[in-house]
Amino acid sequence: MAVVGEMHQTRYELGTINAGFDFVDRLTEIEALFNQHVRYAPILVREQGTHKIDAWLNWCFPALPVDAGFRWDIINVTKTVCYQFDGISSDTHKNPDEQTASQILNYFEEQGYRCVRLGKHMSLQEVCLNLAQCALFVGCDSGISHVAHSVGCPVYMYEKYLPTETCHRLKQSDVFHNLSELKMKSQHWLQLLDIGMRLSIP
């Protein structure tokens, strides 16, 4: 919204409360990633917020103005997979059960990838740095899945009962409903990455 605000030369209001949670601390962290756009940073209002533009549509493409260190680049890819399966809102409708989550992680570990859990135990900067260097992000419809998209990281989105189009419209992601579908959709990408990593070894 800071980027859009700069284009329109205005400061938009952004309600910090959504689904009963106040995200003012996270939004303050986000602002720190866009230092060059602070002049038109949104005005944070501690309420649901009705006088604001649609924040969900702001990231219909990667947020390129973030610092280069926070942008995904295939040259910097490591043998890691970032994940998050504990979305807070509508959790029973979008998070995979423990068995499915375990199967997903085992699949990537069997391919030689280290799995890194993202979440509120990390700062937003740490989340972005991990996403900027991982092979892909796999997870549910969550705040971090939006961050992954903005960083430009390949996203594999688990869809349970809550349609991902609800909040991820116009965003690029590969949706899967079970482990078999994830394997089918990610196998070729992992093979390409593996070839590239082997070719880059001196």
Secondary structure, 3 states (H helix, E strand, C coil): CHHHHHHHCCCCEEECEECCEECHHHHHHHHHCCHHHHHHCCEEECCCCCCCCCHHHCCCCCCCCCCHHHCCCHHHCCCEEEEECCCCCCHHHHCCCHHHHHHHHHHHHHCCCEEEECCCCCCHHHHHHHHHHCCEEEECCCHHHHHHHHHCCCEEEECCCCCCHHHHCCCCCEEECCHHHHHHHHHHHHHHHHHHHHHHCC
